Amino acid sequence: MTKFYSAGGSQSVSLVDGIQVVKRVVNRIKSIIQMPLSRKQRQVKRKKCGEIREAIQQRIAGKMQKKQTYKRNKLEKKLKNANLDIAAEFSDVDKVIQEGIRDILAGKVVGR
């Protein structure tokens, strides 16, 4: 604690002491207030992280939907082809399912 002496004498010393006390009180109040503020900041960060996660999940879901739509459209194009050999095109598919596809394309099955 620095004491300054001037023409006022003890008044200057008490003023400097008063300033030091005020600074200590202000620092103590800041440290007490800082805890709830940091907690609020963490809550805000968590909320932002949650929002970012949701946005990422929505984007991923959109991409997956686009991929599924693309695959479905590609399959529909194949099936619309009149010269389609189902056994050759869909060799990895079970024979029963291939027969079902032939029946559907031929119009033999309704409501299946």
C-alpha positions in Angstrom: 0.0 0.0 0.0 1.5 3.3 -1.1 1.0 6.4 0.8 1.1 9.7 -0.8 1.8 12.8 1.2 0.6 16.2 0.1 -0.4 19.4 1.6 -3.6 17.7 3.0 -1.5 15.1 4.9 -3.7 12.4 6.4 -6.6 13.1 4.0 -4.5 11.9 1.0 -3.4 8.8 2.9 -7.0 7.9 3.9 -8.1 8.5 0.3 -5.5 6.1 -1.1 -6.4 3.6 1.6 -10.1 4.0 0.7 -9.3 3.4 -3.0 -7.4 0.2 -2.1 -10.3 -1.0 0.0 -12.7 -0.3 -2.9 -10.5 -2.1 -5.3 -10.4 -5.2 -3.1 -14.2 -5.1 -2.6 -14.8 -4.7 -6.4 -12.4 -7.6 -7.1 -14.2 -9.8 -4.5 -17.6 -8.9 -6.0 -16.3 -9.7 -9.5 -15.0 -13.1 -8.3 -18.4 -13.9 -6.7 -20.3 -12.8 -9.8 -18.0 -14.5 -12.1 -19.1 -18.0 -11.2 -22.7 -17.6 -12.3 -21.5 -15.7 -15.4 -19.3 -18.6 -16.4 -22.1 -21.0 -15.7 -24.3 -19.0 -18.0 -21.6 -19.0 -20.7 -21.3 -22.8 -20.4 -25.1 -23.1 -20.8 -25.0 -20.9 -23.9 -22.2 -22.9 -25.4 -24.0 -26.2 -24.7 -27.2 -24.8 -26.3 -25.2 -23.7 -29.4 -23.5 -27.1 -29.6 -26.9 -28.7 -29.4 -28.2 -26.5 -32.2 -25.1 -27.2 -34.3 -25.5 -31.0 -33.7 -29.2 -30.8 -34.8 -28.3 -28.8 -37.9 -25.6 -31.4 -38.8 -28.1 -34.3 -38.2 -30.6 -32.5 -40.5 -28.0 -32.1 -43.2 -27.0 -35.7 -43.0 -30.7 -36.8 -43.1 -31.2 -34.6 -46.2 -28.1 -36.2 -47.9 -29.4 -39.7 -47.1 -32.8 -38.8 -48.4 -31.2 -37.5 -51.7 -29.2 -40.7 -52.0 -32.3 -42.8 -51.5 -34.2 -40.8 -54.0 -31.4 -41.0 -56.5 -31.2 -44.8 -56.1 -35.0 -45.2 -56.4 -35.0 -43.0 -59.6 -32.2 -45.1 -61.0 -34.0 -48.3 -60.3 -37.3 -46.9 -61.8 -35.3 -46.0 -64.9 -34.0 -49.6 -65.2 -37.5 -51.0 -64.6 -39.1 -48.8 -67.3 -36.7 -50.1 -69.9 -38.8 -52.5 -72.1 -35.8 -54.7 -73.1 -34.9 -55.4 -69.4 -33.5 -58.8 -68.6 -34.4 -59.1 -64.9 -32.3 -62.2 -64.3 -29.2 -60.5 -65.6 -29.8 -57.0 -64.1 -30.9 -58.3 -60.7 -28.8 -61.4 -60.3 -28.2 -60.7 -56.6 -31.9 -60.7 -55.9 -33.8 -63.8 -54.9 -35.6 -65.8 -57.6 -39.0 -65.4 -55.9 -38.6 -61.6 -55.9 -37.5 -61.6 -59.5 -40.7 -63.5 -60.4 -42.7 -60.9 -58.4 -41.0 -58.1 -60.4 -41.8 -59.8 -63.7 -45.4 -60.2 -62.6 -45.7 -56.6 -61.6 -44.1 -55.3 -64.8 -46.4 -57.5 -66.9 -49.5 -56.2 -65.1 -50.5 -59.6 -63.8 -50.6 -58.6 -60.1 -52.9 -55.9 -58.8 -52.6 -54.6 -55.3 -49.5 -56.4 -54.4 
